[in-house]
Amino acid sequence: QVQLVESGGGMVQAGGSLRLSCTVSGRSISRYSMAWFRQAPGKEREFVAAVRWNGARTYYADSVKGRFTISRDNAKNTVYLQMNSLKPEDTAVYSCAADVYYDGMDEDYDYWGQGTQVTVSS
């Protein structure tokens, strides 16, 4: 069974940085495309970033482009989201997702983590 566990969330002031981690157990992620999504209170879940299984391509939502970086370490079975220049509107629960075949911006990923809270104060 594939399990995804996020960590690294917390509270930070606007302009600060956080690095989220998503560690996968039960299967090697080397053949999985990985993504981050977020959901703010009262809003629908939205795509943040994705990285193709081979790392050859990354995708970002326009709202985070230039501030967030997704990366993966297959040896550690972990994907990261480095978040810089954080804004109050980045406040949300951040969840990672994995899929063998899909690497897009929709929620068509097979496996999901429970999420980690990120709160950015002004």
Secondary structure, DSSP 4 states (H G I P E B T S, - for coil): --EEEEE--EEEETT--EEEEEEEESS-GGG-EEEEEEE-TTS--EEEEEE-TTSS-EEE-TTTTTTEEEEEEGGGTEEEEEE-S--GGG-EEEEEEEESS--SSSS--SEE---EEEEEE-
